[in-house]
Each structure stands twice: as structure tokens, then as C-alpha cells.
Amino acid sequence: MKEILAHLFEYKTFSRQEAYEILTNIARGKYDSHQIAAFMTAYGMRSIRVEELAGFRDAMYDLCLKLDFDGYDLIDLCGTGGDGKNTFNISTIASFVTAGAGYKVAKHGNIGVSSSCGSSNVMEHLGYQFSNDKEELTRQLDEANICFLHAPLFHPAMKTVAPIRRALGVKTFFNMLGPLTNPANPKFQSVGVFSLELARLYGYLYQHTDKQYAIIHALDGYDEISMTGDFKVITNQGENYYSMEELGFSPILPEDLAGGDSVADAAQIFLSILNNQGTDVQNNVVLTNAAFAIKTFHPEKTFGDCFYEAEEALMSGKALRSFQKIIKQ
């Protein structure tokens, strides 16, 4: 690891194969925690190259416990996190709305590292039991249109780095890997990223897959459609710029997206929205993100058509029922 760190400190980069080997060795415990922390910190101070990101992704995916849901057209609504905005769990709620609209969702999630409440935190607090049992997860997909994949149960590399990430408390390149390494390898992906640079790196990587994708970045730094301002979406069809006015809304205030100071606060917001007791702003943010997930399945549909599908799923209670079905199991 000393040679690897010296390489980084001299502003040199790694090939795809070198990155693959480094992450594999991290996962296998070949370096001590101080060296790994230094390695992650170095990447927090420099840009990651597409070859490095591809190598890290390949290693994480090759090492993970994979799930083969053959015959299911799955989507994941997963953000990188690391935007430091401490919003409520927008993409997780939007996942249940998408499921309520009739689409199969394999939601990849983890505990919060740079925020107070990640998707796994809120799901566990509300009674969901994490599992990597394929039969159980298939039953959830069949009955509720959604299953939740708690990353540490599928990624051995997480076991090594999780305490280091918690201690650092800031985003690292592992944030970049989460959406790229869903163990179910869904055909459809609606992913939010914390920077435009990373959005374009993702776009390059996804171009070399058979996925249908929407890579989302709000220009004021959110890793989702925040409705606080304009945003960009990179899809199979190209790169598009959207304004709130174009979608028929007015920009909202950042404080309207606050996730609270605790997991309990976040869970209360989560349930209020699914129970049709959220504010108009909260609902619209969730529905807009769900609409773009639906549009990933149907790029020929207008945003308005997709928003209507999402709205019907939320207001009819279908999204809530999808949630209730997986909590009971």
C-alpha cells in the first residue's frame, strides 16, 4: 500500500486492472485501516478517472453475492449520496411510488455515511428485515413489486471499509460505486449523482452496457431532482437540461427538503408522504423523481404522463400498500 499511496501523492493514476486489484485487496483485508483511510482520503482530494472507476466497479461487482432475477425487468432508484444536503429519503420513497405504479424495483441501499439517515437506516427503523435470501426477495418482488438490497449483506468489501467510512464521515469513492454495483444488475437504472463530472463518468460507463438509464444531477449539488433549481439528465438518448418552469413548477427552498435531525424524524416524514399526509412540495419532489424512473422504462412518454402514473400510485394508496407488504413479511 505504501507504493500505491506514493503513486497517488505524485498525482499519478491507475489503470483499470490496477484499480481492480487494489479494491480486491482492500476487500480481502490485505491493508490496515490507516492505509485504507489514507487511500480514500486521497481520492477525496482529486478527481477519479473513468478507468479507475471502472476497475473499482468491476472488483466490487465480481466480489459481491449476485442475485439472478431472470425474467424480471428491474429498476433501481439509487443515489450516490454524499451531496451533504441531508434531505429526507426522496429516492427511497420514490422507489415505493414506482413499485405502486406497477414496475419492479430492486432498491440498493445502505446506512447513511455523510447524512443522518440513509435508506437502510429508515427501512430498518420502520421494521424491514434485511435479507439476502433470493426466495424471500423474489416473494417481495412478486407481492409488492419491490425488494430492498442492503448493501453490506451483498458486498464483502463493505465489511472492511464500513467502520472507516463512518469514522471519516464524508463522501468517498465508495459513494460513487453504490449505484454501479447493485447485486441484481437491473436492466433499468435511475441514478442520482453529486457532481456533473461524475454524471458524465457514469454516462461513459453506462454507454458500454445494455442498460436503459437516467443519470440525474441537480446543478446546485443534489444527487436527485431537488426542485430547488435546474437539473441535467443523461440517458441513452443523450443529455438534457430541465428547468422547473419547463416542468410546470416553481423552484422550492432547500429547507422544504429537510430530513430532520434523526432517523426517527426521517421515518416520520417517510410515513407521512406514503400516507398522503406530506406537503405539496414533498409530494411533488417524490413524484418528479418517480416520474423520471418511469420515463426510464418508457422514454417515448412525456414527463406529464409519467408524473400522472406516479401521482396515481401515491394518491390511490398503491405505493403505501407496496411498503406494507414488505414490512409484514
Disulfide bonds with the S-S distance in Angstrom:
none
